[in-house]
Amino acid sequence: MRSTLDPLPMVAMTVTAVAISATVPLTAASASPSARAFYRNCLGFATLGPILLVLRPREVMRATRGERGLLRRE
């Protein structure tokens, strides 16, 4: 019996490995902790932002318009 691999966990593990390995040069290059936090947040958004826009566009539009109750069920 042959098992099939789900591609989503494989992609998630790859993104995690790249994100963790990318923090070392950024930590060495930055002088302040706030700069490190800024770069880590930018990398996280650049990585996960397009996926979020594809999977949940309605929630993104509501958040950009500043609507409240984002966690409430509709």
C-alpha positions as CSV (number, residue, x, y, z in Angstrom):
1,M,0.0,0.0,0.0
2,R,1.4,3.3,-1.1
3,S,0.9,6.4,1.1
4,T,0.4,9.9,-0.3
5,L,2.0,13.0,1.2
6,D,-0.1,16.1,1.7
7,P,1.7,19.0,0.1
8,L,0.5,21.6,2.6
9,P,2.5,20.3,5.6
10,M,5.5,19.9,3.4
11,V,5.3,23.6,2.3
12,A,4.7,24.7,5.9
13,M,7.8,22.8,7.1
14,T,9.9,24.3,4.3
15,V,8.7,27.8,5.1
16,T,9.5,27.3,8.8
17,A,13.0,26.0,8.0
18,V,13.7,29.0,5.7
19,A,12.3,31.5,8.2
20,I,14.4,30.1,11.1
21,S,17.6,30.0,9.0
22,A,17.0,33.6,7.7
23,T,16.9,35.1,11.2
24,V,20.5,34.3,12.0
25,P,22.0,36.7,9.4
26,L,19.4,39.4,10.3
27,T,20.2,39.1,14.0
28,A,23.9,39.5,13.3
29,A,23.4,42.4,10.9
30,S,21.0,44.4,13.1
31,A,22.1,46.5,16.1
32,S,18.9,46.9,18.0
33,P,16.2,44.5,19.2
34,S,13.5,46.6,17.6
35,A,15.2,46.3,14.2
36,R,15.2,42.5,14.6
37,A,11.6,42.5,15.4
38,F,10.8,44.7,12.4
39,Y,12.7,42.4,10.0
40,R,11.1,39.3,11.4
41,N,7.6,40.7,11.0
42,C,8.4,41.9,7.5
43,L,9.6,38.4,6.5
44,G,6.6,36.8,8.1
45,F,4.2,39.0,6.3
46,A,6.0,38.6,3.0
47,T,5.9,34.9,3.4
48,L,2.4,34.4,4.7
49,G,0.6,37.5,3.3
50,P,0.0,36.1,-0.2
51,I,-1.3,32.8,1.2
52,L,-3.6,34.7,3.4
53,L,-4.9,36.8,0.5
54,V,-5.7,33.7,-1.5
55,L,-7.2,31.6,1.3
56,R,-9.2,34.3,3.2
57,P,-9.7,37.4,1.1
58,R,-12.9,38.4,2.8
59,E,-11.3,38.6,6.2
60,V,-8.4,40.6,4.8
61,M,-10.8,43.2,3.3
62,R,-12.7,43.5,6.6
63,A,-9.4,44.0,8.5
64,T,-8.2,46.7,6.0
65,R,-11.5,48.6,6.3
66,G,-11.1,48.6,10.1
67,E,-14.3,46.6,10.8
68,R,-14.6,45.3,14.4
69,G,-15.7,41.8,15.4
70,L,-13.3,39.9,13.2
71,L,-13.4,36.9,15.4
72,R,-17.2,36.8,15.5
73,R,-18.9,34.1,13.4
74,E,-21.2,35.3,10.7
